[in-house]
Amino acid sequence: MTAQELNHDSGTPEEKKRDDKAILFRFLFTLLFVVLGWLSLWVLAAIVLIQFGFLVFDGEKNQRLTQFGGQLVTYQKQLLTYIAMQDDEKPFPFKSWPQNDTNES
């Protein structure tokens, strides 16, 4: 049995290079989105604190922060599905920013 048969490498060297390149790009994009996800958690934490400030001092939530917080959570879900390899579609900035499905009054 040859080494090629043991590795189940039936593709040509050119096909192997393309696969390695795709894997490398996936890895780099995953690292980028891990960093963006980490930063977005800090932004969400700031939104939560500011929202509590509005709740304490005004007695009601700020609707713009509520809307942006919902969009940020949707973005984080998109990041996590890409990072966990559940989806191959890259999130923002490679597609549009997520919009809220529900409108609060």
C-alpha positions as CSV (number, residue, x, y, z in Angstrom):
1,M,0.0,0.0,0.0
2,T,1.4,3.4,-1.0
3,A,1.5,6.5,1.1
4,Q,-1.0,8.1,-1.3
5,E,-3.5,5.3,-0.7
6,L,-3.0,5.6,3.1
7,N,-3.8,9.3,3.0
8,H,-6.8,8.8,0.7
9,D,-5.2,11.5,-1.5
10,S,-6.8,10.9,-4.9
11,G,-6.7,14.5,-6.0
12,T,-4.1,16.2,-8.1
13,P,-1.6,18.5,-6.5
14,E,-3.4,21.5,-7.9
15,E,-6.7,20.4,-6.3
16,K,-4.8,20.0,-3.0
17,K,-3.4,23.5,-3.2
18,R,-6.9,25.0,-3.7
19,D,-8.2,23.1,-0.7
20,D,-5.4,24.3,1.4
21,K,-5.9,27.8,0.3
22,A,-9.6,27.6,1.1
23,I,-8.9,26.2,4.5
24,L,-6.3,28.9,5.2
25,F,-8.8,31.6,4.2
26,R,-11.5,30.0,6.4
27,F,-9.1,30.0,9.3
28,L,-8.2,33.7,8.8
29,F,-11.8,34.7,8.5
30,T,-12.7,32.7,11.6
31,L,-9.9,34.5,13.5
32,L,-11.2,37.9,12.3
33,F,-14.8,37.0,13.3
34,V,-13.6,35.8,16.8
35,V,-12.0,39.2,17.4
36,L,-15.2,41.0,16.1
37,G,-17.3,38.8,18.3
38,W,-15.2,39.6,21.3
39,L,-15.4,43.3,20.6
40,S,-19.2,43.1,20.0
41,L,-19.6,41.6,23.5
42,W,-18.0,44.6,25.0
43,V,-20.2,46.9,23.0
44,L,-23.3,44.9,24.2
45,A,-22.1,45.2,27.8
46,A,-21.9,49.0,27.4
47,I,-25.4,49.0,25.8
48,V,-26.7,47.1,28.8
49,L,-25.2,49.5,31.3
50,I,-26.4,52.6,29.4
51,Q,-29.9,51.0,29.1
52,F,-30.0,50.4,32.8
53,G,-29.1,54.1,33.3
54,F,-32.1,55.1,31.1
55,L,-34.3,52.8,33.0
56,V,-33.2,54.1,36.4
57,F,-33.3,57.8,35.5
58,D,-36.1,58.1,32.9
59,G,-38.2,55.1,34.0
60,E,-38.2,53.6,30.4
61,K,-35.8,52.0,28.0
62,N,-34.2,53.9,25.1
63,Q,-35.8,52.6,21.9
64,R,-32.7,53.3,19.7
65,L,-30.5,51.3,22.1
66,T,-33.1,48.5,22.2
67,Q,-33.2,48.3,18.5
68,F,-29.4,48.4,18.1
69,G,-29.0,45.9,20.9
70,G,-31.3,43.5,19.0
71,Q,-29.3,44.0,15.8
72,L,-26.1,43.4,17.7
73,V,-27.4,40.1,19.2
74,T,-28.5,39.0,15.7
75,Y,-25.0,39.8,14.4
76,Q,-23.4,37.9,17.2
77,K,-25.6,34.9,16.3
78,Q,-24.4,35.2,12.7
79,L,-20.8,35.4,13.9
80,L,-21.2,32.3,16.1
81,T,-22.8,30.2,13.4
82,Y,-19.9,31.1,11.0
83,I,-17.2,30.4,13.7
84,A,-18.8,27.1,14.6
85,M,-18.9,26.2,11.0
86,Q,-22.7,25.8,10.9
87,D,-22.8,28.3,8.0
88,D,-20.4,29.3,5.3
89,E,-21.9,32.7,4.7
90,K,-19.7,35.4,6.1
91,P,-21.5,38.0,8.3
92,F,-21.1,41.8,8.2
93,P,-19.0,43.4,6.7
94,F,-19.3,40.8,3.9
95,K,-23.1,41.1,3.9
96,S,-25.5,43.8,5.1
97,W,-26.0,44.6,8.8
98,P,-28.8,42.6,10.3
99,Q,-32.1,44.4,10.8
100,N,-34.6,43.7,13.6
101,D,-37.6,41.5,12.6
102,T,-39.9,43.1,15.2
103,N,-40.7,46.7,15.9
104,E,-41.3,47.7,19.5
105,S,-43.6,50.7,20.1
